[in-house]
Amino acid sequence: YAKEPPTLESGPSHAKEPPALEAGPSYAEEPPVLPSVDFSKVEKLPGFDLSAGLTWIYPTNKSFRSYQFNIVQSCLHNNTLVCLPTGLGKTFIAAVVMYNFYRWYPQGKIVFMAPTKPLVAQQIEACFTVMGIPQEDMMEMTGSVSIRTRVEGWKYKRVFFLTPQVMSNDLSRGLFPAKEVKLMIVDEAHKAQGDYAYCQVARELYRSQTRVRIVALSATPGNDIQAVKRVLQNLYISQVELRHEESPDILQYTNERRVDKIVVPIGRELMEMKNKLLSVIEIYIKRLARYQAIRQGGNVNSYSKFAILRARDEWRQNPPGAVTHQIKGVVEADFAVVMSLYHGYDLLLQHGMRPFFNFFNKKDEGDFSSKRINQCLGKIPTWRDLLAALTEKFSGDASDRRLNQTKIHLTQQNQVGTQPNLETSHPKIEKLIEIVLEHFQNFERQNLDTRVMIFSQYRDSVNEVVACLSQHSPTIKPMSFVGQAVTLGKKGLTQKEQIEVISRFRNGGYNTLVATCVGEEGLDIGEVDLIVLFDVSKSPIRLVQRMGRTGRKRAGRIVVLVTEGIEERKYNQSLYSKKTINKAILERDKLLHVLYQNAPRMIPEGLEPVCHKMKMVSGEFKPAKSAEGNDKIGAMKKKKKPHRYDKFRQLCGFLTDEDQERWSRDCNYTGSVKKLKEPRELWSGEYEVFSPTKQEPELDLAEYSLWQSDDVDRLYVGSSLLSESFARAMKLIQTPAVLEQTTQKFNESVNTSKSAANSKSVNTSNSNCSKTTNILNYFKPSQAAQEGRDVSIMPIQEEEERLPTNDEDVCIVEDVGMEAVEKNAPTSDQLNSADESLIKLDQISDRKGEPCIINDLLDDDDDYDEDSGFSSFP
């Protein structure tokens, strides 16, 4: 029997001889009778284990399906493109093929490529659950794994789940020999177009002459037959296995899916805006036709956004003769404006007035082309009237938090505020609400749990749908499911958050998921009973993937909302393209010339493995932890220079994303928030009774609050002198004992200062009696000291140089030998009383708007508007 890897305690039980399986897997049927093989006559293939190659294993864990069994056989022998509707077991087929190559090539590498990180994480767990490949031999590789960790993984691991970009980069760096790859699984194979990483990896493997089996998986391989042919050529496919909803061998495994197409009229208001927009477009179309830049005349209904794009490319390649540079510039500008207008035309008809308004009203500082387009359109009166009407209609959107969340919170369904109902911008939204409410009410009457999924192409439309549905909580608990991109300051969902949203949707946290194209491909969303297509695309790939989300375990319903006119025709064209592609693929003669004829044989010639059906027992899957590899990544990221926005986020003091989510969940405050009082002027001597017009709660600094009791924590910024004083005062108020003690100390220091001042004044007055009298001794003693005068001994000036004496103002000075004796000198108490009188006069005059008396006394000039000398001091 097969030469198996050693059985691990925590790993699955592998196929072995029946006598040795005392505690091994339980067999669904007796082991097959192996044919006698002369190994000397069997072709020698590098790395192939002949003993293991006698059989190939097919699991019986799940119910046997003949189409899966047949497709697995084809994949073992040929490079195969597997086309199955969503939910019919493409991952199961890939896991069975991987396990058999894992047995056949003990030293070979097996690669499973998926386009996104969440899909990679999902597929590694799914393959382990189906076949139980030992988890220690598997590794998940994405761009977040360091190169050093990947090098170690390529050395010691055997089964790899990764994104195609990582695979392409590692091949180009030579991190592992390409010839070691024996099997490559390509998920979502319709992406193998042009220079996508899938194509680069396939070319590199065949350039190195590697013997590798390629299995491609897709629900719909292309938008048209030419796209299907390119996929077949880029992935070196030699066999196509196609099953559609009407295939006989899958009918018994599918549930009924009822498709309802509802045509919604656009309404009077939307029709008026449509006509205004077409009149604006007509101006530019006629001008382009006059310059011979377009060839279908001036009828605006004859063009679309992509038709204008093709016309611009043709005009650039073959411009008319004798065209000046000025005309070229005008034509290029008109092409840019018309493409934007046709894009807005599609938004207006398919998604509504709000997405249309947001598209032309977006405020992106770096988008200079949009600014130039808006400047050109602003010169047209009809356009100005159109935008003015929309601005008035959606004036409240700027303050509506349901439409302006900078980050999507996972607790969104609990945030039902007191905001008014949101005005819808398209009749399809009203019809959508009606359909979803009716669906939940029907299932509630039957006591059944149900899920709803809504698809829309644009994020603005997703936000509006979620906001409108959230008004009907708790019957409808919606959540948006978008990509990672940041658009106009609004964050998307990281891949970790995407996985969390899907998990909560499956477990009942939300019952309605509103998704962009992120929810179309690959991810296991769970069982959904109602699918609503808010818009449609010409691509049959997207149509099939969206519809495949329902009808997996029980009958499902699909509702397609289309606007009458262009969107309805687009939907019909998509259905026709889908049927045409399936019919062309089934006609092998049309694809025979593009199928790869030299696909390598991975099973040696002369050996034909026999199927061995058995039950595979797998252990519990353990998600990979952030071990050595991720620690090294963290160290590398620390060395990387942080972005200024990240540094601001760390130092700004605002809530982090996790804290914001916790605040929204646990501290959801829906009442009125206190605000600061409006600033107002208060004049002394004038009184008024202030009565606010609205009785709104206001913050009053006279109110005592706990948060005022201490200084706030700061980072890299010190507190001001005012805040420090305020904090100390609040601490004193809180502790009466300390306040009383501080008051006693303050009184003692004041008394001590007063006594010292009194004794000093007495000593000064006694000493001044023995000094020569001079007017500078009273007003400017420091100036006298600077001029070198001895204020204690001054020569008596001549009679004619003396100041005029006055008994009331000037002291009489008598010459008594070498000493000057003052007479009628004012005492200390008299001087203090005079100072207080002057200060009071100054305050009174200042209050009345009159010139300061002190300034008038001390200034030398008569102009009291320009103070000098002492008047410059307060």
Protein Blocks (a to p, Z undefined) as FASTA:
>chain_A
ZZdddddfklccddddfklmmmlccdfbdcdddddddfklpccdehiafklmmpccddfk
bccdfklmmmmmmmmmpccdddddehihpmmmmmmmmmmmmmmmmmbccddddfbfklmm
mmmmmmmmmnopafklgccddfklcfklmmmmmmmmmbdcddfklmmmmmmnopacfklp
mbdcdehkllmghjafklmmmmmmmmnopacddddddfblbfblklmmmmmmmnopabdc
dddfklmklmmmpccdddddddddebjmlmmmmmmmmmmmmmmmmmmmmnopacnbjafk
lpcfklmmmmmmmmmmmgcehiafklmmmmmmmmmmmmmmmmmmmmmmmnojklmmmmmm
cccfklmmlmmmmmmmmmpmklmmmmmmmmmmmmmmmmmmklmcfbdcfklmmmccfbdc
dddfbfklmmmmmmmmmmmmmmmmnopacddddddfbfklmmmmmmmmmmmcckbccddd
ddfbdgehiacddfklmmmmmmmmmnopaccdcddfklmgopagbjcfbdcdfbdcfblk
lmmmmmmmgoklbccdddddddehjkmmmmmmmmmmmmmmmmmmmmmmlmmmmpcfkbcc
fbdghiacddddddddddddddddddfklmmmmmmmmmpccdfklmmmmmnopacfklmm
mmmmmmccfbdcddddddddddehiacddddfbdcddddfkbccfklmpccddehiacdf
klmmmmmmmmmmmmmmlmmmmmmmmmmmmmmmmmmmmmmmmmmmmmmmmpccdfklmmmm
mlmmmnopafkbccdddfklpccddfklpccdddehjbccdehiacfklmmmmmmmmmmm
mmmmmmnopacfklmmmpmbfblkbgghjllpZZ
